[in-house]
Every structure is written in C-alpha cells, then in structure tokens.
C-alpha cells in the first residue's frame, strides 16, 4: 500500500488501520473525525454490499450499489475499495455501463478457497 498507507495510517493511533477501518489523512482533525464517525457503519455497509454482490450471478458495479442500496457514490466506492483491499471482493476485469453511459468495473465476492 506504500504511499496510501503513509497517508491513512496514524502510527500513534491504536485503532486498526485501513482497510479494516475507514482511512483518514494524518494531521487532519476533520478527516480523522469523519473516519471515526464512519467506523461503526463501515463494516455493516460492507456486509450489505457483500450480500448484494453475492446475490448477483453477473456481479455488480459501484453505480448499481448506489442505486439499489441507496448509497452516495463516495460511500459505495469507499466500501467497495475497502472490500477489494481486504480480500472480500474482486474486480472481474469486465465492464458494464453506468447510468451516465461510462464503463464501470464489475465486482464479485471472493469465494472461500479462492
């Protein structure tokens, strides 16, 4: 994770670091406060997204998560990224168009044993 880990991992904080907990910019009190506020809901959001993705045989895009689960783009994108980094989801390498017509990654849940 290199640079990303440097930005989002506070060595003085005993809390788990990203992607186990929402990341924040070191030395930014507002970023750290937002991450702590998000922490409680992040795992339940990832679980909802995992269930939604697992229910789809063809995988889902971030845009579809936004539509069907009612998440803002920033929330859906962050939870999917955390899931990818945490080994819960993977990018299939396929793309599907979003509501705006842009190509989007299709994600699936990592099956146990993969």
Secondary structure in CASP SS format (residue, H / E / C, confidence):
PFRMAT SS
TARGET T0000
AUTHOR 0000-0000-0000
METHOD secondary structure of the structure
MODEL  1
X C 1.00
X H 1.00
X H 1.00
X H 1.00
X H 1.00
X H 1.00
X H 1.00
X H 1.00
X C 1.00
X C 1.00
X C 1.00
X C 1.00
X C 1.00
X C 1.00
X C 1.00
X C 1.00
X C 1.00
X C 1.00
X C 1.00
X C 1.00
X C 1.00
X C 1.00
X C 1.00
X C 1.00
X C 1.00
X C 1.00
X C 1.00
X C 1.00
X H 1.00
X H 1.00
X H 1.00
X H 1.00
X H 1.00
X H 1.00
X H 1.00
X H 1.00
X H 1.00
X H 1.00
X H 1.00
X H 1.00
X H 1.00
X H 1.00
X H 1.00
X H 1.00
X H 1.00
X H 1.00
X H 1.00
X H 1.00
X H 1.00
X H 1.00
X H 1.00
X H 1.00
X H 1.00
X H 1.00
X C 1.00
X C 1.00
X C 1.00
X C 1.00
X C 1.00
X E 1.00
X C 1.00
X H 1.00
X H 1.00
X H 1.00
X H 1.00
X H 1.00
X H 1.00
X H 1.00
X H 1.00
X C 1.00
X C 1.00
X C 1.00
X H 1.00
X H 1.00
X H 1.00
X H 1.00
X H 1.00
X H 1.00
X H 1.00
X H 1.00
X H 1.00
X H 1.00
X H 1.00
X H 1.00
X H 1.00
X C 1.00
X C 1.00
X C 1.00
X E 1.00
X E 1.00
X E 1.00
X E 1.00
X E 1.00
X E 1.00
X E 1.00
X E 1.00
X E 1.00
X C 1.00
X C 1.00
X C 1.00
X C 1.00
X C 1.00
X E 1.00
X E 1.00
X E 1.00
X E 1.00
X E 1.00
X E 1.00
X E 1.00
X C 1.00
X C 1.00
X C 1.00
X C 1.00
X C 1.00
END
